Amino acid sequence: MKIIILGAGQVGLSVAANLVSEDNDITLVDINPSALQVISERYDLRTITGIASHPSVLEKAGAKDAEMILAVTNCDEVNMIACQVAYTLFHTPTKIARIREIEYLKNSPLFAQEALPVDVLISPDRLVTEQIQQLIKHPGALQVLDFADGKVQMVVIRASYSGVLEGNSLRDLKNKLKDIEYKIAIIYSSGKPIIPNGDTIIKADDEIFFISSQKSMNKLLQHIRIKDKPLKNIMISGGGNIGLRLAESLENEYKIKLLELDQKKATHAAEKLKNTIVLHGDATDEELLNEENIDGSDVFCALTNADEVNIISSMLAKRLGARKVMALINRAAYVDLVQSNTIDIAISPQQATIGSLLAHVRKGDVVVVHSLRRGAAEAIEAIAHGNESSSKVVGKKIQNIELPQGTTIAAIVRGNDVLMVKKKTIIEANDHVILIVSDKKHVAKVESLFQVDITFL
């Protein structure tokens, strides 16, 4: 696929790196020539220097025959105008824009074809806020992912030492939880993927990917989670878009304190929020954290724009007694460095955004993509089309489908029914099939399974 990516920031670069590895024709546009020089030396793609919304720059980038434009610059207005230019002058079929400003997002008529022709809106701030909400709703989870409009959930749990999971074989666990419908799709042990069977023993620090219907997942987590006391007190550092959104979404259910260093932002947050205590102060100030009873906080969320501040304040909050700490981290190199040490969960806006973008790039009828393991693996929801003659999966038992190594089919959604698959489960037309691909290089093979023969009508 011929794709133009506008913006070589963290999101643009992450998306480009993902798409280049999948044999796409990528052109990356940015106003910073030195950044593009470094990128072109690392990746097999074309680079264009210029303002992303200018018609001459888009023409030079190949907009006349591009199949898709991803406008992910740091400026909402540039992204919107670029999509308008691509539609009006070059008739680009698919236009995706990153939009951060809430004022734009809450006025959806703006993005109709007759107004601003943006086919898909991506809001990293909204995606990150929803991700944190899910993690707060499911204490103990490392990741919570939705499929099939929420009918299915996948929750990643790390097995703790002397916890209820450690030392159990999957068969033993199934016997203990025999009244609950679930499947363990994959286990990462010492960083390596395992497609488990009944004899697989769960070890401490293993990352276990549970999949179930939403209703069954709640029951499952009640059984396997360490019996934590309910979450009540949440402290948020950072009153920008994400911090403000999160406080607004949680303040009616939890006791929220929000710390913001910038006086204007703190004042704005105080005016916007109804049931949140807003404090003007520095989240790396030990004295302030102690004064605000950080040791009574169930969750501390560091959501400023500075990775280093988020890391330091999270580590400090943990040392001073916060039960669980999360840090927003933009630099991919920092994520592996800090997660599972002092910081419980590192939130990556890039990984949250990439999944939403990839769902529109995938071949076959792929409707949901979630990036796993910092982009090394993926969870995919694909729709099976065709019949036994035209499809590689329809009418076939799971055990007879030639899946790439390290790939597993975890569940099927058939209408309103959620099926935990077994070896003899047969895939039917229009099934939503949920797969885990432990090695991203096999994604193309998985896509090809869900592409029907060209003669199928």
Beta strands, then each sheet from edge to edge (+ up, - down):
strand 1: 2-6
strand 2: 25-30
strand 3: 46-49
strand 4: 68-71
strand 5: 94-98
strand 6: 120-122
strand 7: 141-147
strand 8: 152-158
strand 9: 183-189
strand 10: 192-194
strand 11: 207-213
strand 12: 233-237
strand 13: 255-260
strand 14: 276-280
strand 15: 299-302
strand 16: 324-328
strand 17: 345-347
strand 18: 366-372
strand 19: 377-383
strand 20: 407-414
strand 21: 417-420
strand 22: 432-437
sheet 1: 3+ 2+ 1+ 4+ 5+ 6+
sheet 2: 7+ 8- 11+ 9- 10+
sheet 3: 14+ 13+ 12+ 15+ 16+ 17+
sheet 4: 18+ 19- 22+ 20- 21+
end
